[in-house]
Amino acid sequence: MSPVLNAIVGQWQVNGILTISQGQPLRFTTPQNTSYSFGGGQTPDVNGQDPRISNRTIDRWFDTSVFSQPKDFTFGNMARSIASLRNPGARVLDFSVFKEFHFKERAHIELRGEAFNFTNTPLFGNPGTTINTPTFGVVTSQENAPRQVQLGLKIYF
C-alpha cells in the first residue's frame, strides 16, 4: 500500500469482550423469623401458583401474591429458591479499536479507543426477595456503570 493509504486503512486492530450469563436463582426470606428456631431461617409459604409473569418489568419482576408469611412455629413450605425465578443476568459488550502510525523504524504512535458497556445495556440488580416489604418483587438498583469511553495516545521511541 502507499504510505497515505496505509496511514488511513492499515494497522487497525479491533477487540471485543462479550459477556452473556443467565441469572442466579433468587433466594426468598421473611422479614422476621416466627419459627423461633436457633438455626437456619424461615422461608415463605407459596400457594402453588407459578410466580413467573410474562411481561416482567423492574417494578414487577414476579407475582408477589404467590408468597405469604408462614404461620408461627413453622418453617414455610417453599424451598430456599425457585429455579424458574432468576436475577436479570448479564449481557455486556466491551469494545476497543487500535491504530498504529509508523514514522521511523523505531518510533511509532498508537491511537486507541475503548468503550466499556459499548451497547449501554443496564445490568439490573436483584429484585427484593423479602416478603411483606415495600421492595418485594421490585428491582431498585443497577449493578454496572453506563457506557464509558476513553481515548489514549501512546508514543513509542
LOKOL-6375 format. One record per residue (C-alpha): residue number from 1; residue in one letter; x, y, z. Coordinates in steps of 0.5 Angstrom, whole numbers. Example, Ala and Ser with C-alpha at 12.3 -4.5 7.8 and 13.67 -1.06 7.14 Angstrom:
! LOKOL-6375
<senu><num>1</num><residu>A</residu><u>25</u><v>-9</v><w>16</w></senu>
<senu><num>2</num><residu>S</residu><u>27</u><v>-2</v><w>14</w></senu>
! end
This chain:
! LOKOL-6375
<senu><num>1</num><residu>M</residu><u>0</u><v>0</v><w>0</w></senu>
<senu><num>2</num><residu>S</residu><u>2</u><v>7</v><w>-1</w></senu>
<senu><num>3</num><residu>P</residu><u>4</u><v>11</v><w>5</w></senu>
<senu><num>4</num><residu>V</residu><u>-2</u><v>15</v><w>5</w></senu>
<senu><num>5</num><residu>L</residu><u>-7</u><v>9</v><w>4</w></senu>
<senu><num>6</num><residu>N</residu><u>-3</u><v>5</v><w>10</w></senu>
<senu><num>7</num><residu>A</residu><u>-4</u><v>11</v><w>14</w></senu>
<senu><num>8</num><residu>I</residu><u>-11</u><v>11</v><w>13</w></senu>
<senu><num>9</num><residu>V</residu><u>-13</u><v>4</v><w>13</w></senu>
<senu><num>10</num><residu>G</residu><u>-7</u><v>0</v><w>15</w></senu>
<senu><num>11</num><residu>Q</residu><u>-5</u><v>-3</v><w>22</w></senu>
<senu><num>12</num><residu>W</residu><u>-12</u><v>-3</v><w>25</w></senu>
<senu><num>13</num><residu>Q</residu><u>-14</u><v>-8</v><w>31</w></senu>
<senu><num>14</num><residu>V</residu><u>-21</u><v>-9</v><w>34</w></senu>
<senu><num>15</num><residu>N</residu><u>-22</u><v>-13</v><w>40</w></senu>
<senu><num>16</num><residu>G</residu><u>-29</u><v>-14</v><w>44</w></senu>
<senu><num>17</num><residu>I</residu><u>-31</u><v>-18</v><w>50</w></senu>
<senu><num>18</num><residu>L</residu><u>-38</u><v>-20</v><w>50</w></senu>
<senu><num>19</num><residu>T</residu><u>-41</u><v>-23</v><w>57</w></senu>
<senu><num>20</num><residu>I</residu><u>-47</u><v>-27</v><w>57</w></senu>
<senu><num>21</num><residu>S</residu><u>-50</u><v>-30</v><w>63</w></senu>
<senu><num>22</num><residu>Q</residu><u>-56</u><v>-33</v><w>66</w></senu>
<senu><num>23</num><residu>G</residu><u>-58</u><v>-30</v><w>73</w></senu>
<senu><num>24</num><residu>Q</residu><u>-58</u><v>-34</v><w>79</w></senu>
<senu><num>25</num><residu>P</residu><u>-64</u><v>-37</v><w>82</w></senu>
<senu><num>26</num><residu>L</residu><u>-67</u><v>-32</v><w>87</w></senu>
<senu><num>27</num><residu>R</residu><u>-67</u><v>-34</v><w>95</w></senu>
<senu><num>28</num><residu>F</residu><u>-73</u><v>-31</v><w>99</w></senu>
<senu><num>29</num><residu>T</residu><u>-74</u><v>-30</v><w>106</w></senu>
<senu><num>30</num><residu>T</residu><u>-78</u><v>-27</v><w>111</w></senu>
<senu><num>31</num><residu>P</residu><u>-78</u><v>-20</v><w>115</w></senu>
<senu><num>32</num><residu>Q</residu><u>-78</u><v>-24</v><w>122</w></senu>
<senu><num>33</num><residu>N</residu><u>-77</u><v>-31</v><w>124</w></senu>
<senu><num>34</num><residu>T</residu><u>-83</u><v>-33</v><w>127</w></senu>
<senu><num>35</num><residu>S</residu><u>-81</u><v>-41</v><w>127</w></senu>
<senu><num>36</num><residu>Y</residu><u>-77</u><v>-39</v><w>134</w></senu>
<senu><num>37</num><residu>S</residu><u>-71</u><v>-43</v><w>132</w></senu>
<senu><num>38</num><residu>F</residu><u>-64</u><v>-43</v><w>133</w></senu>
<senu><num>39</num><residu>G</residu><u>-61</u><v>-44</v><w>127</w></senu>
<senu><num>40</num><residu>G</residu><u>-63</u><v>-43</v><w>119</w></senu>
<senu><num>41</num><residu>G</residu><u>-68</u><v>-39</v><w>117</w></senu>
<senu><num>42</num><residu>Q</residu><u>-75</u><v>-38</v><w>115</w></senu>
<senu><num>43</num><residu>T</residu><u>-78</u><v>-39</v><w>108</w></senu>
<senu><num>44</num><residu>P</residu><u>-84</u><v>-36</v><w>106</w></senu>
<senu><num>45</num><residu>D</residu><u>-90</u><v>-40</v><w>104</w></senu>
<senu><num>46</num><residu>V</residu><u>-93</u><v>-41</v><w>97</w></senu>
<senu><num>47</num><residu>N</residu><u>-100</u><v>-42</v><w>95</w></senu>
<senu><num>48</num><residu>G</residu><u>-98</u><v>-47</v><w>89</w></senu>
<senu><num>49</num><residu>Q</residu><u>-98</u><v>-42</v><w>83</w></senu>
<senu><num>50</num><residu>D</residu><u>-92</u><v>-40</v><w>79</w></senu>
<senu><num>51</num><residu>P</residu><u>-90</u><v>-34</v><w>81</w></senu>
<senu><num>52</num><residu>R</residu><u>-87</u><v>-32</v><w>74</w></senu>
<senu><num>53</num><residu>I</residu><u>-90</u><v>-27</v><w>70</w></senu>
<senu><num>54</num><residu>S</residu><u>-90</u><v>-26</v><w>62</w></senu>
<senu><num>55</num><residu>N</residu><u>-89</u><v>-18</v><w>62</w></senu>
<senu><num>56</num><residu>R</residu><u>-84</u><v>-17</v><w>68</w></senu>
<senu><num>57</num><residu>T</residu><u>-81</u><v>-10</v><w>69</w></senu>
<senu><num>58</num><residu>I</residu><u>-77</u><v>-7</v><w>74</w></senu>
<senu><num>59</num><residu>D</residu><u>-83</u><v>-5</v><w>78</w></senu>
<senu><num>60</num><residu>R</residu><u>-86</u><v>-12</v><w>78</w></senu>
<senu><num>61</num><residu>W</residu><u>-81</u><v>-18</v><w>77</w></senu>
<senu><num>62</num><residu>F</residu><u>-85</u><v>-23</v><w>79</w></senu>
<senu><num>63</num><residu>D</residu><u>-92</u><v>-24</v><w>82</w></senu>
<senu><num>64</num><residu>T</residu><u>-92</u><v>-23</v><w>89</w></senu>
<senu><num>65</num><residu>S</residu><u>-99</u><v>-25</v><w>91</w></senu>
<senu><num>66</num><residu>V</residu><u>-96</u><v>-32</v><w>91</w></senu>
<senu><num>67</num><residu>F</residu><u>-92</u><v>-31</v><w>97</w></senu>
<senu><num>68</num><residu>S</residu><u>-94</u><v>-31</v><w>104</w></senu>
<senu><num>69</num><residu>Q</residu><u>-91</u><v>-30</v><w>112</w></senu>
<senu><num>70</num><residu>P</residu><u>-92</u><v>-37</v><w>115</w></senu>
<senu><num>71</num><residu>K</residu><u>-95</u><v>-39</v><w>121</w></senu>
<senu><num>72</num><residu>D</residu><u>-92</u><v>-38</v><w>128</w></senu>
<senu><num>73</num><residu>F</residu><u>-87</u><v>-44</v><w>129</w></senu>
<senu><num>74</num><residu>T</residu><u>-87</u><v>-47</v><w>122</w></senu>
<senu><num>75</num><residu>F</residu><u>-81</u><v>-46</v><w>117</w></senu>
<senu><num>76</num><residu>G</residu><u>-85</u><v>-45</v><w>111</w></senu>
<senu><num>77</num><residu>N</residu><u>-87</u><v>-49</v><w>105</w></senu>
<senu><num>78</num><residu>M</residu><u>-82</u><v>-46</v><w>100</w></senu>
<senu><num>79</num><residu>A</residu><u>-75</u><v>-49</v><w>98</w></senu>
<senu><num>80</num><residu>R</residu><u>-69</u><v>-44</v><w>99</w></senu>
<senu><num>81</num><residu>S</residu><u>-70</u><v>-42</v><w>92</w></senu>
<senu><num>82</num><residu>I</residu><u>-75</u><v>-43</v><w>86</w></senu>
<senu><num>83</num><residu>A</residu><u>-70</u><v>-45</v><w>80</w></senu>
<senu><num>84</num><residu>S</residu><u>-75</u><v>-41</v><w>75</w></senu>
<senu><num>85</num><residu>L</residu><u>-74</u><v>-34</v><w>78</w></senu>
<senu><num>86</num><residu>R</residu><u>-67</u><v>-31</v><w>77</w></senu>
<senu><num>87</num><residu>N</residu><u>-64</u><v>-25</v><w>77</w></senu>
<senu><num>88</num><residu>P</residu><u>-63</u><v>-21</v><w>71</w></senu>
<senu><num>89</num><residu>G</residu><u>-57</u><v>-24</v><w>69</w></senu>
<senu><num>90</num><residu>A</residu><u>-51</u><v>-20</v><w>64</w></senu>
<senu><num>91</num><residu>R</residu><u>-51</u><v>-18</v><w>57</w></senu>
<senu><num>92</num><residu>V</residu><u>-45</u><v>-13</v><w>57</w></senu>
<senu><num>93</num><residu>L</residu><u>-40</u><v>-12</v><w>51</w></senu>
<senu><num>94</num><residu>D</residu><u>-33</u><v>-8</v><w>52</w></senu>
<senu><num>95</num><residu>F</residu><u>-30</u><v>-6</v><w>45</w></senu>
<senu><num>96</num><residu>S</residu><u>-24</u><v>-3</v><w>43</w></senu>
<senu><num>97</num><residu>V</residu><u>-20</u><v>-1</v><w>37</w></senu>
<senu><num>98</num><residu>F</residu><u>-13</u><v>1</v><w>36</w></senu>
<senu><num>99</num><residu>K</residu><u>-9</u><v>4</v><w>30</w></senu>
<senu><num>100</num><residu>E</residu><u>-1</u><v>5</v><w>29</w></senu>
<senu><num>101</num><residu>F</residu><u>2</u><v>10</v><w>26</w></senu>
<senu><num>102</num><residu>H</residu><u>10</u><v>9</v><w>24</w></senu>
<senu><num>103</num><residu>F</residu><u>14</u><v>14</v><w>23</w></senu>
<senu><num>104</num><residu>K</residu><u>21</u><v>11</v><w>23</w></senu>
<senu><num>105</num><residu>E</residu><u>24</u><v>4</v><w>24</w></senu>
<senu><num>106</num><residu>R</residu><u>24</u><v>5</v><w>32</w></senu>
<senu><num>107</num><residu>A</residu><u>19</u><v>10</v><w>33</w></senu>
<senu><num>108</num><residu>H</residu><u>11</u><v>10</v><w>32</w></senu>
<senu><num>109</num><residu>I</residu><u>5</u><v>12</v><w>35</w></senu>
<senu><num>110</num><residu>E</residu><u>-1</u><v>8</v><w>38</w></senu>
<senu><num>111</num><residu>L</residu><u>-8</u><v>11</v><w>38</w></senu>
<senu><num>112</num><residu>R</residu><u>-13</u><v>7</v><w>42</w></senu>
<senu><num>113</num><residu>G</residu><u>-21</u><v>8</v><w>43</w></senu>
<senu><num>114</num><residu>E</residu><u>-24</u><v>4</v><w>49</w></senu>
<senu><num>115</num><residu>A</residu><u>-31</u><v>3</v><w>50</w></senu>
<senu><num>116</num><residu>F</residu><u>-34</u><v>-1</v><w>57</w></senu>
<senu><num>117</num><residu>N</residu><u>-41</u><v>-3</v><w>56</w></senu>
<senu><num>118</num><residu>F</residu><u>-41</u><v>-1</v><w>49</w></senu>
<senu><num>119</num><residu>T</residu><u>-48</u><v>-2</v><w>48</w></senu>
<senu><num>120</num><residu>N</residu><u>-50</u><v>2</v><w>54</w></senu>
<senu><num>121</num><residu>T</residu><u>-54</u><v>-4</v><w>57</w></senu>
<senu><num>122</num><residu>P</residu><u>-56</u><v>-4</v><w>64</w></senu>
<senu><num>123</num><residu>L</residu><u>-55</u><v>-9</v><w>69</w></senu>
<senu><num>124</num><residu>F</residu><u>-60</u><v>-9</v><w>74</w></senu>
<senu><num>125</num><residu>G</residu><u>-59</u><v>-12</v><w>81</w></senu>
<senu><num>126</num><residu>N</residu><u>-63</u><v>-17</v><w>84</w></senu>
<senu><num>127</num><residu>P</residu><u>-71</u><v>-15</v><w>86</w></senu>
<senu><num>128</num><residu>G</residu><u>-73</u><v>-15</v><w>93</w></senu>
<senu><num>129</num><residu>T</residu><u>-74</u><v>-22</v><w>96</w></senu>
<senu><num>130</num><residu>T</residu><u>-76</u><v>-21</v><w>103</w></senu>
<senu><num>131</num><residu>I</residu><u>-84</u><v>-22</v><w>103</w></senu>
<senu><num>132</num><residu>N</residu><u>-88</u><v>-16</v><w>106</w></senu>
<senu><num>133</num><residu>T</residu><u>-83</u><v>-11</v><w>105</w></senu>
<senu><num>134</num><residu>P</residu><u>-84</u><v>-5</v><w>100</w></senu>
<senu><num>135</num><residu>T</residu><u>-79</u><v>-7</v><w>95</w></senu>
<senu><num>136</num><residu>F</residu><u>-81</u><v>-14</v><w>95</w></senu>
<senu><num>137</num><residu>G</residu><u>-81</u><v>-16</v><w>87</w></senu>
<senu><num>138</num><residu>V</residu><u>-78</u><v>-9</v><w>85</w></senu>
<senu><num>139</num><residu>V</residu><u>-71</u><v>-8</v><w>82</w></senu>
<senu><num>140</num><residu>T</residu><u>-68</u><v>-2</v><w>86</w></senu>
<senu><num>141</num><residu>S</residu><u>-61</u><v>-2</v><w>83</w></senu>
<senu><num>142</num><residu>Q</residu><u>-56</u><v>-2</v><w>77</w></senu>
<senu><num>143</num><residu>E</residu><u>-50</u><v>-6</v><w>78</w></senu>
<senu><num>144</num><residu>N</residu><u>-46</u><v>-3</v><w>72</w></senu>
<senu><num>145</num><residu>A</residu><u>-44</u><v>3</v><w>70</w></senu>
<senu><num>146</num><residu>P</residu><u>-47</u><v>7</v><w>64</w></senu>
<senu><num>147</num><residu>R</residu><u>-42</u><v>7</v><w>58</w></senu>
<senu><num>148</num><residu>Q</residu><u>-35</u><v>9</v><w>59</w></senu>
<senu><num>149</num><residu>V</residu><u>-31</u><v>11</v><w>53</w></senu>
<senu><num>150</num><residu>Q</residu><u>-23</u><v>13</v><w>54</w></senu>
<senu><num>151</num><residu>L</residu><u>-18</u><v>15</v><w>48</w></senu>
<senu><num>152</num><residu>G</residu><u>-11</u><v>14</v><w>49</w></senu>
<senu><num>153</num><residu>L</residu><u>-5</u><v>16</v><w>45</w></senu>
<senu><num>154</num><residu>K</residu><u>2</u><v>12</v><w>46</w></senu>
<senu><num>155</num><residu>I</residu><u>9</u><v>15</v><w>43</w></senu>
<senu><num>156</num><residu>Y</residu><u>14</u><v>9</v><w>43</w></senu>
<senu><num>157</num><residu>F</residu><u>21</u><v>11</v><w>41</w></senu>
! end
